[in-house]
């Protein structure tokens, strides 16, 4: 995503927290409901996608629909009313939403993912986070950019975190900060209620504009110990208190899924749009028809792009299903990161291919081609989806396994 060169920070108005409508039909705990409701969410988000791109934030109705579909509760422990869901279902649901709006899918993915991390908090902290129910919208600022100092029974936290997707509508935030423990620096996650942090309007980007990934800041806020956990516990899936396997999956094995799934949906949406565009243009059947050569080019574009999207989906689905088994060794963990990054490269290649083949009309500002291409290009630049770090981790895991007796 764009770097810290954005230079137009202003205070953004506080948006009302948007959790599920209490008058809406109850959502079954089972994760199947998530995949089913994602279809309706995709349609709604698609209708508002252009506005989200212009306004640099999702429409409130879309945010509310994310909660009502069950994304927020997907990985919340059952003890708090959640679903303890699966990664395979989340992948399918997020990708479906991404076919309508990449930004909505991105926010939905993180609305599901951050609560899985918050489930590593002590039991009392979890009770506070989900005191209003499992549809609480948590956002994450997961790089250790803040600083916390020890205080009686907790910590004093100060810091600024950029690029916090969906923060304008958040109820709670999970932020990462550096702490000192016996002279050793230890990154920790801190859970903060909405009144504990300020938001600055800093999200001016080429793509993924609708995510509203603005800046979150905290100034000397007290955080009790029961709302704190170590970053290492989340990365390694170290959560003995967790009743479900989904919480114990190492973050580094599945982190890429949260960011690749929206891109998968976006690429599928672009492929469907391109197919509709190309269908009336692929004509002529006679051997002497001069349009046959152009048809062959379009056939090639369609087949290659569809194959790239299918290949990416297979890689991501394998990663999700491996995580759902709950038995990930270091090699499978590294393979998950590799596959997510490789899938992102395939999806970008497909999006580029379709965009180029759609001609000048695809470049018109606001067209589905133009917006989808911008979104895919921006999303795959995320650090988690970069192939080189994933390749290094995978190679090291393979070589280490080779050296073991």
Residue, then its C-alpha position, 0 to 999 in steps of 0.5 A: x500500500x502507499x507509503x508514509x509520504x501522504x501529506x494531508x492529515x486532518x482530523x476526520x469526523x467520528x463515524x457512528x459505530x455500526x454493528x449488526x442491526x438488532x432488528x435483523x434476523x438472528x445469524x446462525x452460529x454456523x459459518x455456512x451463513x457467512x458464505x450465503x450472505x456474502x452473495x447479498x453483500x457483494x451485490x450491495x457493495x457493488x452498487x456502492x463501489x463507485x461511491x466508496x472509491x470517490x468518498x474514500x470509505x465504505x457506505x454505512x449500509x455496506x459496513x452494517x451489512x458486513x456485520x450482519x453477514x457474520x464476518x465480525x463473529x466468524x472467528x470469535x470464540x463460541x463462548x462469546x457468541x461467535x462461530x469459531x469458523x473455518x478459513x475455507x469458508x472465510x476465503x470463499x465469502x471474502x472472494x465473493x464480496x470482492x467480486x462486487x467491491x474489493x474495498x468491502x471485501x478487504x474490510x470484511x476480511x480484516x473484520x473477521x481476522x482481527x478478532x481471531x487475534x484478539x482471542x489471544x487476550x486473557x479471558x477478562x479482556x475478551x469479555x470486555x471486547x465482546x461485551x456488546x456481542x460478537x459483531x463488534x467491529x475490531x480493526x487492527x494496527x499490527x506493526x509495532x509502531x507505538x511504545x508502551x511503558x509499565x504502569x501499575x496493573x498495566x501499561x501507558x501506551x502512546x503511538x501512531x499507526x497508519x493504514x488502519x482499514x475501516x477505522x472510521x466505523x470501528x468499535x475497538x482497535x488492536x494495536x501493536x507497540x514495543x515494550x521492554x521486559x528485563x532489558x529485552x524488547x517485546x512487541x505486544x498487542x493492546x486492545x483499545x475501546x473507541x474512546x481511547x484513540x483518535x483518527x486522522x483522515x490521511x487515506x489518499x491513494x491510487x487504489x483500494x480507496x474505499x477501505x478508508x485506511x486512515x491513521x489511528x493515534x493514541x496519547x498516553x492511554x492506560x491499558x490494563x494487563x487483561x487487554x494485552x498479549x504478546x505478538x509472539x503468541x499470535x504469530x505462533x498460535x500460542x493460545x492454550x485457553x482457545x477452545x477451537x483450532x482456528x485460534x491456535x493457527x499461527x498467524x504467519x501461516x494464514x496472514x496472506x489469506x486475509x489480503x489475497x482473498x479480496x484480490x481473488x474476488x476482484x480478479x474474478x469480477x474483472x474476468x466476468x466483466x471482461x467476458x461480458x465485454x468480449x462476448x459480442x466482439x468475438x464473431x465470425x466463423x468462416x476460414x476467410x474471415x479477417x476477424x478470426x485472428x483478433x478472435x484468437x487473441x481474445x480467446x487467448x486472453x480469456x483462457x490465460x486469465x481464467x487459468x491464472x485466476x483458477x490457479x490462484x484460487x487453488x493455491x489459496x484454497x489449499x492454504x485455507x484447508x491446511x490451516x483448518x486441519x489445525x496441524x501445521x508444521x514449520x514447512x506447511x506454515x512457510x508454504x502457506x505464505x509462499x502460496x498466498x504471495x504466488x497467488x497474488x502475483x498470478x492475480x495481478x498478471x490476470x488483471x493486467x492482461x484483462x485491462x490491456x485487452x479491454x482497450x481504451x474504454x477500460x481506462x475511462x475513470x470510474x469504469x469497472x475495469x479501471x477501478x478493479x485494476x487499480x484496486x488489484x495493483x494496490x492490494x498486491x503491494x501489501x508487504x504480506x503478499x510480497x513474494x521475496x520474503x515469502x520465498x526466503x521463509x519457504x526456502x529456509x524451512x525446506x533446507x532446515x527440514x532437509x538437515x533434520x535427521 
